[in-house]
């Protein structure tokens, strides 16, 4: 590799690096901050609607501790912080539920 080829290669890498930094800054500006919703809460029915799952599924996951309850929850009415609800991944919760009840199959 000649000196001019090395210089050209380094310039290409620097250009690509600048483009990636610009794109990264744009993405950072458009991120959703679920933490802004820390003070709001959802009930099981609302969580189910938001995530298109059964309310019974939500209640089961709450009962098992797979979904973290708000400290003000009661036995009759579970509440979950909106910041938690917005980040729930029900496919991952389903895996945790299956592993807990059926082993690692």
N, C-alpha and C positions, 0 to 999 in steps of 0.2 A: 504494500500500500504506500503510495507516495504521500508527501507532505500536503499537497493540494487536496488529495482525496480525504485525508484525515481532517483537514480544515473544513472541507465541505460537509463531511459527516457530522462533525461537532456543531456546525452551524444549523444543520437540519434538526439535531437533537435539541439545541437551544430554542429553535423556533417552535418545535412540538411542545417543549416544556412550557413556553409562554402561553401557548394555546390552551394547554391543560390547566394551567393556573387560572386563566380567565374563566374557563368553563367551571372550574371548581368554585370560584367566587360567585358565579351566577347560581350554581346549585345551592350553595350555603344560604344565599339570600332567599331562596324559594322553599327552604325546609319548613316543615310543619312542626311547631313546638307544642306537643301535647301537654307539657308542663303548665301551660297557660290555663288549663282546665282543671287544675288540681283541686280547687275548692268546690266544683260542681260534682254531683253524684248522679248515678243511674240506678234504676231498679232492674230486676231480672227481666221483666217483659221488654223494657226499652233496650237492654243489651241484646236480647234475642232479635228484636226487630232490626237493630243497627247491623248485626252480623249475619242476619238471615239464618238463624238457627232456632231450634225449639226452646221455649222458656224452660221446659223440663231439663234440657241439657245444661242450660245456664245454672239452674238451681242445683243440679247434681255437682257441677264443677265448683260451685260456691261451697256446698256442703263438704266436699272433699278437700277444700283449701287450694284447689288448682287456680282459682281466681281469688285474688286478695280482697277481702271485705273492708269497707270503710269502718273506722273505729266506732262510729255511731250506729252501726247496724244492730238490729235486734234479732231475736230468734224468729220473730214473725215477719220481719222485713229487712232483707239484706240490701245494703247499698254498696256501690263500688265507685271509687273516684273516676271521674270522666277521663282523667289523664291515663288511667289504667285501661279503661274500656276502649279507648281509641287505639291502643297499642296491642290489644288482644289478637292472638293468632289461633283460631279455633282448630286448624289442622294440627298445630303443635299441641294444643290442649287435648285433642282426641288421642294423639300418640301417648301422651302422659297418662291419660285415663286408661288406655288399653294396656300399657306397660304395668300399671298399678294393679289392674284387675285380671289380666290374662297372661302376665309375664312377657318376656321379650320374644314374641312370636313373629 
